[in-house]
Amino acid sequence: GKNEYDLLVIGGGSGGLACAKEAAQFGRKVAVLDYVEPSPRGTTWGIGGTCVNVGCIPKKLMHQAALLGGALKDAQHYGWNISQPVHHTWSVMAQGVQNYVKSLNWGHRMQLQEKKVKYFNIKGSFSDPHTVRGLTKAGKETVVTADNIVIATGGRPKYPNQVAGAREYGITSDDLFWLKESPGKTLPVFILYISLECAGFLTGIGLDTTVMMRSVPLRGFDQASHMSKKNQICFTTQQQMASLVTNHMESYGTKFLKRCLPTKVEKLESNRLQVTWKNADLDTEETDSFNTVMWAVGRAPDTKSLNLETVGVKTNSETGKIIVDANEATSVPHIYAVGDITEGRPELTTTAIAAGKLLAQRLFGQSSELMDYDNVPTTIFTPLEYGCVGLSEEAAVQRHGSDNIEVYHAYYKPLEFTVAERDATDCYIKMVCLREREQRMLGLHFIGPNAGEVIQGFALGIKCGATYSQIMKTVGIHPTCAEEVTKLRITKRSGLDATVTGC
């Protein structure tokens, strides 16, 4: 018989909701199926996905709390009489953040209702290519059939199963943002960007925070530091953009255990957690105790319960992510996937939203426009923010060759740092360009205050093919940090030592 819905979206996160609401705009009958499996610590939340509940939104709000703490210290230099030391109350911040997140959950439910999108709060799995079955919390079976199905279930944090006591005593970012009381002395383990962001705001609100990292920070972001004159090739020294972020954090109080691997976590009689690790540099075994251990060892696609193999949806055997083509189509013609669950796509809210909308437009709006995943901007909300768009220096050299790349870079000092006498040694800009003709911009990397706002503007330029000469002709807004991009005159050529060509 005829299927009940034109479109069924499995997953109520950013990409899934965007796709469902866009499809409803075309008058189609749409349903969304969403269910949050509690974390091993029992944390759960409402509709909206990772970004709304345990990602971008609470993270940025807590980052703001830490920035306000820094501003209170600066305020004394600007004439404000503020008693020191100031004290932060976690429970007040957490309540405000969690209340706002719950309002977003409610807002998503209301939007679906207004657009006549049916919402099922059930955990479902495929029983055939057009049918999904699931159980409600009350144990009632629900069967949903649809002509087209979009999988948008995202991912969940992984635990290091080789570390004894990791799952029993540790938490992840899924839990941190929903804690009612302060996590106290905290150990974020490993060096994914979420661990740095969390470590940054935890330090910023006055908590004793140590990051354990096994290798280079922010793997996948720009790492190139300088060029080897002898070998005429670019090599990684684990410095530059990624290391500047951690250098700044370290100077402001975050501690780092470098090249260390945890081996076990034990609970002491005091309820503190004793962590044992191996120090690869010293070849020693070390221990310390913490109130909270937070794992940031990566995310796994949330596909295990979907029964994908039964309907023939192919996944990458190593990553578990769903393989899709440029149309977001899986190996089954009428089944699609968007967002973090898809292989080779950026794990970003904004790309998932855009991809979901475009997919709905192609399915029901007579559109043929595909999602463009090139030159997607992003920002790491560490205490000194790192924003970037386009290629890193290493990626540019790999794609175009070292002889064809010109890099403009410079350190700068934000005006707001001067009176407050803040350290600005890590504020840095790098622009990666093609050397030929007008030097088209390939990438821009910016470390400094409000990096996200700065990069958002320049992302349009890179998307439109802006050149170095065009940027130099752009009048800067004085005195701002973004203005510094329009003043870059210091270059380093691939294969050559850095040289100053003008100031």
Secondary structure, DSSP 8 states (H G I E B T S, - for coil): ---SEEEEEE--SHHHHHHHHHHHHTT--EEEE------TT-----TTHHHHHHSHHHHHHHHHHHHHHHHHHHHGGGT----SS----HHHHHHHHHHHHHHHHHHHHHHHHHTT-EEE--EEEEEETTEEEEE-TT--EEEEEEEEEEE---EEE---TTSBTHHHH-B-HHHHTT-SS---SEEEES--HHHHHHHHHHHHTT--BEEEESS-TTTTS--EEEEETTTTEEEE-S-HHHHHHHHHHHHTT-EEEETEEEEEEEE-TTS-EEEEEEETTTTEEEEEEESEEEE-S-EEES-GGG-HHHHT--B-TTT--B---TTSB-SSTTEEE-GGGBTTS---HHHHHHHHHHHHHHHHS--------SS--EEE-SSS-EEEEE--HHHHHHHH-GGGEEEEEEE---THHHHTT---TT-EEEEEEESSTT-BEEEEEEESTTHHHHHHHHHHHHHTT-BHHHHHHS---TT-SGGGGGG--EEEETTS--EE---
